[in-house]
Amino acid sequence: MLTRKSLWLRRRNERHAGALVRTTTPRSLSRKDGERGRLAVLMDMPLDIFYEIMFRLTPLDILHFSRLSHHMRALFTSKSARHIWLAARHNIAGLPECPGDMSEMQYASLLFEKNCHTCHSKQAQKVDYALRLRFCAQCLAAHVRKGSQVIKKKIWHRREVVFTLLPRSRQKMDSYHHYIHNLYSPSPAISSLTNTPSNAYYVPELELVLARYLELEAARDLALEAARDLELEASSSPDKLDASSPDKLELDAFVKEQQAVATRIMKVNMHHWQSALEIETWEREWTKEKWTAGSDRSKQRRTA
């Protein structure tokens, strides 16, 4: 028999269960629907209005939009979005063109975001435009080091060509390159062929390049040893193998390709604004303008 108390308890439990359902499932669904709804406003917007809005934004704004959804990312990484990025860059006075070895998204992230590319902290103020990387102070000290400190001398003393296979750091230049940098403005033509063990490099990249070089070198040496074991004619076998062996050709191709890539990254290209020097100059001027504008606003508020 149901008593008044038991009925009251049943109704209370039913109300409590109903409240739990109303405060969990519908709320989570409504949040997702709300997010879809906010994005739907953009997706359903007429294209001419959408592009007019995009043309007034900065590269950092476009980068943030590209992270809203997979559809937005596909839109802003497509070739058809090139004019959007171009307009965004033109909205910032003096911003150099995007280097050919970087995407627009990578370029915007490198210039305007403050995330360390190694530890992902949000206090990364050190940018090495020659390496295309941003570091916090700790990661710069730990991961950008002289080649002679990373590789033992017994390994590199006959393989100094390894240092020419990747770009050297501009954040950490030796005294000679500081002298050259200050003596000439702009700096003279740069090539990775002038790299030495005393220059600083990005350690993970240096280790990868060295490992690949040693792998190809070992394959070449094994091929040479196999040719000697076959007792080929002394006048033709070593030289012939050295010139035409697939392993030797692969090593040579790797060296030439890496040197070309490293030089292209480092090289000063004044006509296309693709040099680290130009980007560094722009960043200094842009930062100075931002600081001056902020200082002026502070003075106006104090005098108001």
Rosetta blueprint (number, residue, H / E / L):
1 M L
2 L L
3 T L
4 R H
5 K H
6 S H
7 L H
8 W H
9 L H
10 R H
11 R H
12 R H
13 N H
14 E H
15 R H
16 H H
17 A H
18 G H
19 A H
20 L H
21 V H
22 R H
23 T H
24 T H
25 T H
26 P H
27 R H
28 S H
29 L H
30 S H
31 R H
32 K H
33 D H
34 G H
35 E H
36 R H
37 G H
38 R H
39 L H
40 A H
41 V H
42 L H
43 M H
44 D L
45 M L
46 P L
47 L H
48 D H
49 I H
50 F H
51 Y H
52 E H
53 I H
54 M H
55 F L
56 R L
57 L L
58 T L
59 P H
60 L H
61 D H
62 I H
63 L H
64 H H
65 F H
66 S H
67 R L
68 L L
69 S L
70 H H
71 H H
72 M H
73 R H
74 A H
75 L H
76 F H
77 T H
78 S L
79 K H
80 S H
81 A H
82 R H
83 H H
84 I H
85 W H
86 L H
87 A H
88 A H
89 R H
90 H H
91 N L
92 I L
93 A L
94 G L
95 L L
96 P L
97 E L
98 C L
99 P L
100 G L
101 D L
102 M L
103 S L
104 E H
105 M H
106 Q H
107 Y H
108 A H
109 S H
110 L H
111 L H
112 F H
113 E L
114 K L
115 N L
116 C L
117 H L
118 T L
119 C L
120 H L
121 S L
122 K L
123 Q L
124 A L
125 Q L
126 K E
127 V E
128 D E
129 Y L
130 A L
131 L L
132 R L
133 L E
134 R E
135 F E
136 C L
137 A H
138 Q H
139 C H
140 L H
141 A H
142 A H
143 H H
144 V E
145 R E
146 K E
147 G H
148 S H
149 Q H
150 V H
151 I L
152 K L
153 K H
154 K H
155 I H
156 W H
157 H L
158 R L
159 R L
160 E H
161 V H
162 V H
163 F H
164 T H
165 L H
166 L L
167 P L
168 R L
169 S L
170 R L
171 Q L
172 K L
173 M L
174 D L
175 S H
176 Y H
177 H H
178 H H
179 Y H
180 I H
181 H H
182 N H
183 L H
184 Y L
185 S L
186 P L
187 S L
188 P L
189 A L
190 I L
191 S L
192 S H
193 L H
194 T H
195 N L
196 T L
197 P L
198 S L
199 N L
200 A E
201 Y E
202 Y E
203 V H
204 P H
205 E H
206 L H
207 E H
208 L H
209 V H
210 L H
211 A H
212 R H
213 Y H
214 L H
215 E H
216 L H
217 E H
218 A H
219 A H
220 R H
221 D H
222 L H
223 A H
224 L H
225 E H
226 A H
227 A H
228 R H
229 D H
230 L L
231 E L
232 L L
233 E L
234 A L
235 S L
236 S L
237 S H
238 P H
239 D H
240 K H
241 L H
242 D H
243 A H
244 S H
245 S L
246 P H
247 D H
248 K H
249 L H
250 E H
251 L H
252 D H
253 A H
254 F H
255 V H
256 K H
257 E H
258 Q H
259 Q H
260 A H
261 V H
262 A H
263 T H
264 R H
265 I H
266 M H
267 K L
268 V L
269 N L
270 M L
271 H L
272 H L
273 W L
274 Q L
275 S L
276 A H
277 L H
278 E H
279 I H
280 E H
281 T H
282 W H
283 E H
284 R H
285 E H
286 W H
287 T H
288 K H
289 E H
290 K H
291 W H
292 T H
293 A H
294 G H
295 S H
296 D H
297 R H
298 S H
299 K H
300 Q H
301 R H
302 R H
303 T H
304 A L
